[in-house]
């Protein structure tokens, strides 16, 4: 069921396999077995990926409920024995939007008496707050943390790829060179220092992106790309195969290596984490030692 959900969310077996840290054949086999068991076709296989059928869309809604219930079953032993108290957690826009909510729900089931106070802010404010002891711990893009007085532990490395509208000529390429991308209109995401990160890896070459739009809205980027108004390079974590208008977005690899977007924990160096912060720390360490989300 996890393999099915990952494929439905990413639109590609290869991307699902990458996020789950398993082979593509394992994902393909699991989906085929699920289709045989249910007696319906869940996906239509196309040159651009996996498109859900109507039965597939119906199953996806149920799959989220099933996986949530399985989490509850797995956590029965820990219920009632969780940590008590309040924890102040800092986070940033991308992390709270695309990573943290599902984990907060699981932590709440494990530690029903743990009062988690979430504060969303930019990276500079997160670092300042940690150093001033205004927050116990942060869940952030660790690849952006710059202050040497802050310790980090990366949980997830999300690959960055080229996003394209369906039917774009680059979709047929195995890999696309940055020089070729520079000839196209580019949509630049600015939230969470994305623009600064982008310009860092463009700065190593002789060309620059032809930026048509700078925006803090990921949905605006998605819509612009899907409607053929530009292309972009963003991480798998924020990728979705459809725009709000229901138009398809596909992806491709770049010829040059692009740094990953890393998500993890941050805290002030040398501080003794409170029991509440340790509960959060232990949850994430155990989760990402055993599964890939």
N, C-alpha and C positions, 0 to 999 in steps of 0.2 A: 504494500500500500504506500509506503514511503517512496518507493521508486516511481510509482504511478504519479503521485503528487508532484515530485520533483520534475518529472517529464512534462506534466501539464503546466506547471508554473514557468518553466524555461522554454518550452516549445521544441526542445532538441534532446535526443538521447545522449549525445556527446556532452552537452552542457550539464545534464542531470548527473551523468556518471562522474564528471569532474567535481561537482558540488558534493556528491556523496562519497568521493574517493574510492570508487569501485570501477570495474570494467564496464564498457558499453554493452558487452554481451550479457552481463548479469542483469542490466536494466531491461534490455530487449527480451530476455527470457522471462523475466518477472511479468512484464506487460503481456506477453503472449499467453502465459499461463493464466493470468487474470482474465483475459478475454475468453479463453477456453472455458474456464470455470463459470463465468457469468453468461456465456453464450451470446455475447454482443461484441461489436467492434468499438473500441474505446478511442482510437485515433485513426485518422486518415494519413498515411505516409506520403509526404510530398518531397520535392527536391529541396525545399527550404526548411523542412523539419516535420514536426508532428502536430497536426491540427486535430483538436478534440471533436468527436461526434456528439450528438445530443445525449446518448447514454453516457459518454465520457464526462460531459458537463454535470450531469445528474450525479454521477459517482463522485466527482470531485467534492461536491458539497457534503456528501456523506462521509467521504474519506477524512476530511478535517475533524468531523465529530468522532469517528472511529479512533483516530490517532490520539485525540484528546483523552478519550476514555481509557485507552491503553496506557497513557501517561499516568492517569489516576490510579489504575491498577498497579502499575510498577512502583508507585509511591506510597502505597497503603501502609507499609511498615514504618515510614518516616513520619506519618501524620500524628500530630499530637505531641511529637517530641522535638519540634523545631525550636529555633532560636527565638527569644522574646526581646523586644525593644525596637528602637527606631534607627534607621540608617539613611543618611543623606547621600544620594547618588547623583553625580553630574553626568550629563551626556550631551551629544550634539545632534543636529537636525537629521542627518542621514542615519545615524545609529538608532534613534528613537523611531524613525519612520520605517526602517527596513530590517532591523535586527532584534531590537530589545523586547517588543511587546509579548511575543510568544514565550520568551524566557521568563519574563516577569510573572506570567500566569503560572508557569510551572513552579517557580520559586514560592509563589503564594500558596500553592497546594502543599509544598514541602514544609513551609514555615508559616502557617496561618497566623501566628502571633508576631510576625516580623512586619513592622510598619516601614515600608519602603517609600521614601520621599524622593521623587524624580525632579531634577532641575535641568531644563534644556538651555544651552547657551553656546556661544562660539568657543573655539579651541583656546584662545587666549584667556577667556574668563574661566574656563575649566582649570587651566594650569594655575592661574592666580588663586582660585578657590581652594584647590588642593594644597598649595603651599601655605595658605592662610588658615588651614584646618577648618574651612567652612563646609567641606565635604569629606566623607569618610573614604570614598572610592569613586572612580569614574569608569564608565563604559564608553569608549571613544574610538576614533580612528587613530590607532597607535602609530601608524605611518606618518601622521602629522605632528605628533608630540615633539617639541623641540627643546624644552627645558631639561637640562641634565640633572636637575634636582628631583625629577619625577621618574619613578620606576614604572615599567610597563610589562605586560605579558600578553602577547598576541595569541588570539584564539582562532582566528579565521583569516585566511588570505584570499581575497576575492580578485580574480583575474580581470584585467581590463581588456576589452575587445572593441572592434569597430562596429558601430550600429548603422544599419542601412535600411532604406525602404525596400519592400519586396520588389524583386525584378531589377534591382540595381546591378550594373555590370560587375561591380566588385564582388557580388555574392557568388560569382562563378570562380573567383580566384581562391587558390588555397591560402595564400598570404598576400597582403597588400602593403606596398611600400609607403612610407610617410610622404615621399615626394609625390606619389600619385594622389594621396589623400589631400595634399596641399592644393591641388588643382580644383578641388570641389569646395562648395560652400560648407562652412563648418558651424555647428551650433555649440556654443561654449557654455557649459554649466558653471556657475560661480559659487554655489552654496558649499559650505564646509571646505573652503580653500581649493575647490576643484580646479578653478582657473589657474591658480599658482602651480598646482601639481602638474596640470597639463603642459604648461609652458616649460616646466623643468625638463620633461623628456623631449619636447620639440627643440629645446635649445641646443641639443647635442648635434643636430644636423644643419644643413645649409638652407633649409626651407622653413616657412612658418605657416600655420593654418590660416586660411582665408575666412576669418570669422564674420559670419552674417548676423549673428545674434548672440548676445550675452544675457543669460537669465538665471535666476535662482530657483526656477521651477523645473523640477525633473519632468513633470507632466508636459510642460511646454516643449522641452527637448524631445520627448517621445512623440508628440504630435507633429512637430516640425520635421523630424526624421521620417515618420510614417507617411507624411504627405509629400515627401520628395523635396522639402525646402532646405535640406542640408544633411550632413552626416556628423557623427561624433564618435568619441572614444570614451566609454564609461565602463564601470565594473559590473561583473555578473550579479552582484548582490542587488543592484537597483534595476537590473534588466527585467523587462516584461515583454512578451512577444506581441503585445497588442497596444495600440494607442487608445485614448479615451473614445475616439471615433470608431474603434473596431478595425483599424487598419493594421496590417502586419508589419512587424519590425524583425529583420533578420540580422545576423552578426557574422563577422569574419575575423580571422587572425591578422595581426600586423606582422610585417616582415621584421621590424625592429622589436626587441623585447621592451615591453611596457611595464613599469613597476606595478605591483599589485596594490589594492586598497586593503589595508590590514585593520582588523577590528579586534579590540581586546580591552584589557583592564589597565587602569593607571592609578597610582597612589603616590603620596609624598615619600621620597626616599628616606629610610631610617625610621619611619613611624611604625609603631606597633598597631597592626590592624585590630579594631574592636571585634568582639565575638560576632556582632552583626555583619561587619564587613567580611569577616572570615567565612561566614555562612554563604555569602554571595560569591566570594572568591572560590570556595570549595565546590559550589555548584557548577560554576563555569569550567573549572579545571577538570572535574570529573566528566562533565558533559562532552567536552571537546577532546578528552583523552579516549572516549569510547565511541562517539558517533560524530558525524559531520553534518551540520545543519546548513 
